[in-house]
Amino acid sequence: MAGAITLIYDHHKRDVMSRVTDTQHAFQEAIISTQHIHLDHHNCLEIVAARGKAEEVRKLADALRSIKGVRHATLSMSSTGREIE
């Protein structure tokens, strides 16, 4: 599977940025790339490109979604058409 996880969070919320980064490090084998965008004074948009087994990508998305301060999180996934070992 390949997918994109889109997060919006308040970077002023205590520890939210470090928790997002720590979570991404815990799932580093599933993450291809990240992009961080400053939307305004409080809000950041983070886009995480991921690939791997669907269960692992969903676990990553759920872990990011559960971080206090993350206001919005979506996962969009699609099959790559081949199995990953």
Beta strands, then each sheet from edge to edge (+ up, - down):
strand 1: 2-10
strand 2: 31-38
strand 3: 43-51
strand 4: 70-78
sheet 1: 2+ 3- 1+ 4-
end
